[in-house]
Amino acid sequence: MSIVLESPRNNHDLAAFLAKMNSVTSRHIGYCGESKEEIYDTLTSDFSDLDLANSFIVAYEKEEIIGAIGLDIDLEDRSAEVWGPFVSEAFIRTVLANELWERVTALSASQVDRYHFFLNIENVQAKEFSISQGGKSQGQHTILAAKKSDCKETVEEGVIKFYSAYEDGFAKLHGQAFPSSYYSAQTILERISEKNRLYIASMGDQLTGYVYLEADPQHGEGSIEYIAVSDRFRRQGIGKKLLTFALNHLFAYEEIKEITLSVDKENEKAIKLYQAAGFKVKHQLIHLTIDKKVVKL
């Protein structure tokens, strides 16, 4: 039976395939999504700086999707977050994953220097694949989720909406707290909208902390993307205040039932803070990167 590798023929079918694969822990790719409606919306409106034809390759056996891989490309950063490889059970032990990878990376080879994989710790096949391509471990992320029913609403004062006077302070703190993050300070500022909000805590003209969150009421979800407190102002309850404010803001949307966030697995203090606020561990992810600039010996 011949297998054809090409751009997605139908985005609804691709979203359904990705949702089915990503709902299984041993195939799970972090930050991809598990709802076909959410994945479809991302594919059609918020996936990659390149169009889908240059960001995704799908393997078809007749009309059935048997594999897929995508690159969520950030042209400014010359990096890409890898969605996949997703391969159906019958083809796991074949070279299909390698063929998908070669095809999709060729589409933007001159525009991407680094590839990020966020893999569920139980996704052994994807981990082995990444390592075989030169992937290097960058640590582990813990994904936590809080449900509206588990969080108490409280009033938090002293947290305000970000404004330009604090731009330098925000950029400096974000760079210190997340030096190699997927979203730079400038990216966050460009993403601010009605649903994507940046809030700060301050003391006089000094920014003491911030929280950046994104609401997705259409799919009943919200996420706390970044939260940080300046080293000079630690142990003053600012992190707890920002976290509580973010939870109250997101859960104010009637449609949002769950909020997620990601934290370095080694950051035990932060994890305890989040768990005290009602978060529970949902996934453990391994972060690996492939850097084209590293010459293999």
N, C-alpha and C positions, 0 to 999 in steps of 0.2 A: 504494500500500500504506500503510495507516494505521500510525502509530507511537504507542505509548502510553507515557507517562511516569508511573511510580508507584513505591511502595515495593517492595523486593525480594519477589518471589513465592516464591523458594526460595534459601536461603542457600548450599546446595551449588553450585547453578548459578552464583550470583554469584561465589563463590570461584573456581570453575573459569575463569570469564571474566576475572577480575582477574589470576589467575596466568598465563593465556595472554598477556594484553596486557603484563603487567609483565616477562615474560621477554624481550621485544624491547627492545633498547637505545633505539631511537628513540621508544618509548612509555613507557619506564620512569619510574616515580615512586618517589623515595627513601622508605625506611622503610615501604613497603607490604607487602613480602614477595613471594616468587616461587613458593612452594609452596602449592598449593591447600589442603592440610591445615592449614598454618600460618595462612593467610588466613582459612579457615573458623573456626578456633578463636578468632582475634582478633575476627572479626565477631560471634561468638556469646557471647564472654565478656569481652572487654577492649577494646571499641571505643566510644569516646565516652561522655560523661556523660549523653547522651540515648539513648533506645532507637533501634534501627536504623530504625524507621519514620520517625523524625524526624531521621535522620542520613544517609540514603542515598536517592538517586533513581536508578532504573534505566529505561533506554529499551528497550522491547520492540517487535519487529516480529513479530506473531503470538506464537509462543512463544520466539523467539530473542532473546537479549540483544545489542543493537547498541551500547550505550553505558551508562556509569554514572559517578557521582561521589558521593563521600562526605565527610563532615566529622567528623573525630575531635575532638570538642568538649571543652574544659576550661572548665567553667562558672565556676570560681573565678577563672581568668585571663581569662575572656571572650574566648578565642581558639580557633581551630580549625586543625588540620593537614588539608590538602586531599588526599584520595585521588582524583586525576584531574585534568582530565577524561579518561576513557577512552572512545574512540570508534572503532568498527570502520572499517577502511580505506575502505569505500564511502561513509562519511558524514563523513569528515574535512573536506571542503570545504563542508559544510552548516552550518546554524545550530544543529545539535543540541547542541554543547557549550554554547552560550549558553543554550539552553532548559533543559538540565540544571542549569546554574549558578543560573539564576533560581529554579528550583523548589526546589533543595536549600537555598539561602541563605534563602529565604522561611520555611522551617520553623523557623529559630532566629534570625531577624533581630534580635529584641529581646534576645538573650542573647549575641551574638558581636560583637565590635568589630574583631577582627583575624584575617586568614586567612593561614596560612603555606603556601607551595608549596615543596617540595623536589624539583626536577626534574633528571633526568639531562641533562647538558650537550648530549646529542644529541637530546633531546626538543624539537625546534624548535616543533612545533605547540602544545604545552602552554605553552611559554615565550611565544609570540606571544599565546596566549589570555590568560594572566595579565596581560601588559602591557596588553592591550586593555581589561582590567577595572580598570586602575589599579595594577597590581603594580609594586613598586619593588624593585630589587636590594638584597639584604642581604649579598652576598658569595657565596663558593663553599665547599663542603664536600668534602673528600676522604674517601671510604669505603675503609677498608683491611680486609683479612681475613687471618687466620692459620689455617693448618691444623695439626692436631695432629702430623702427620708432619714438619712443618717446624720445630717448637719443641722445644727440649731442656728437660727438667725439671730445675730447680735448687732448692735450698733457700734460702728468704729468711726472715730473722728480723727482728723489730722491727716487724712489721705486725700490728695487732690488730683485733678486731671493734669497731665503733663502740659507744660507750655514752654515756648522757645527759650526763655531765660535760663532754663535748666538743661539745655541741649548739650553743652560741653560736659557738665557734670554727669549726665546720663551716659554719654558716649564713653567717658573715662571709666565709670563704674562697670558698665557692660563689658568693656574690653578686659578689665581686670578679672571679673567674675567668670566670663565665658570667652576666653582668648581665642578659641578655635571653633566657635559655634557656627551652626549653619546659617543663622540670621545675625548679620552684623548690626551695629547700632543704627546705621543708615537705613538698612533694610527694614528694621522695625519701624522707624519713623515714617518710611514710605508706605508701610502697610496699615498705619493708623486709619481707622474708618469708624463708621457708626457702630460696627460690631467688634472691631479690633481696637482695644483700648490700652493706653499706657497711663498708669497712675504712679504718683510719687509720694514719698514722705520727705519732709524737709525740716531743717532747723535754721531759721533765718533764711539766708540765701544759700545755705549748704544743703545739697541733696543728700539724704541719709539712706535712701533705699528706693526701689521701684518694683512694680509688678506689671508685666505685659500679658494680656489675656485675649483670647479670641472666642467669640460666641458663634455657635452654629445652631440656632434655634430650629432651622428647617429639619435638621436630623436629630434634634433633641440632645445635642452635646455642646460642651464648652471645654476649653483647655486653658490652663495656666502655663504659658510657654516659658516665661522667665520670671524669676523673683530673686532679688539680690539686696543685700544690706552692706553698706560701707563698713570696712574693718573697724573704723574709728567709733562706730555706733552699734557694735554688736552687744548682745546681752542686755538690751534695753526694751525688748518686746516689739521691736519694729517689724521683724519678719512675721511674727504672729499677727500683728495688726494688718499688714499688707495682705497676708493670706486670707484672713477673715473677711477683709473688704472685698477681695476678689471673689470669694465664694458667694457672698451676699449679692454682688453685682450680677454674677452669672446665673445664679439660681432665681434671680428676680424675673428672668424670662420664664414664663409659664411652661414653655415647651422643653426647656432644658432639664433633664432628669439625672444626667451624669456629667461629672467634670473629671478630666484627666490631667496629669502632669508627669514629667520625666525628671529623674534626678540620678546623679552618679551613685552607683550601688555602694561605694565606699563612704558616702556622705551620710553617716548614721544619724548625726544630729538633725539634719534636715528631714530625714525619713521619719524620725520620731515625732518631729513637729507636725508633719503632714498627717501621720497616723492619729495623733492627738486631736486633730481637727476633723477626723472622720474618714480619712483616706485609707484604702486597703490595697495591698499589692495585687496587681492584675497580670503583669507580664515582667519577665526578666529578659533583657535584650543584650546581645553582644554587639559592640560597634567595631567594625573592621574597615580599613581603608586600603584602596589600591592607589598608589601614587605613581603616575607615569614618569615623573621626573627622577624617580629612584632607579638607578641603573642596576640591573641584576648582574651579579658576578658569576 
